[in-house]
Amino acid sequence: MGIEAFASEWLHCDRISSYLARMVSHNRTDSLLYANLLSSALNELLETAFAHHGPEGDFCCRVSRAGNADVIELDFPCDAKTLSFYNEAAKRLQQADLTETYHSALFSGGKPDPHLGLLEVAVDYKAQISIQQEKGNRLKLAAELALEGATA
């Protein structure tokens, strides 16, 4: 989908995350719980991409499974401002005190922390988040998380 179409309506985040979560949860041990967890994590990532992306190009969302891990990949256009935002996010996500960073961002007064959604996914879902600049002014945001099974 074009990034312009995706970013034209905030509700796209909720609709895409809900739809994809329902589609991939049918064969899980607890499909309702799995769908709710996946939808919530995916929605946070989509909302971040909604708010921080390059001006034009295609937006792509992939959900896959690798062993016990669920992998969410977002691929979207990236300009200098977008790259700066995600580079700063990547630095914050590597901090040793990530839970404290997240709680501080969550409970601080004033304007919400722009990285709050990524921090939430990393802490609450124990996700490994990677951010990579791709060829052609693109960015790949990936989150690997275990929503069920022994590591959940």
C-alpha angles and dihedrals in degrees: 000000000000115000089231091059093044093049094046094083130032090208090068087079093058095040095049094045093047094047096047092045092052092046096053100037101066095099100040123115091247102018096181094052092044092049091050094049095045092045092051095048093043091048091056091051092046091049090052091051090045091057098038119040141113121272102256143011140069127318119211131187123191129182118190143156127238111180107302092344128096113211124204117190125186118188118188145147117288132198129180094276092049092048091051091052093050094043089056090047091051091053091050092047090057094057117120092225095052095143091054091046090052094047091048091051092045096050101035118115124237128029114011117256108259091222095050095109093052091046090050093052091047095049107030095040097031088233125173103223123198127187119195132175109228132200118282098033094298132138129207117207112189132180123190114195139159111229097171139014133049096326097046 
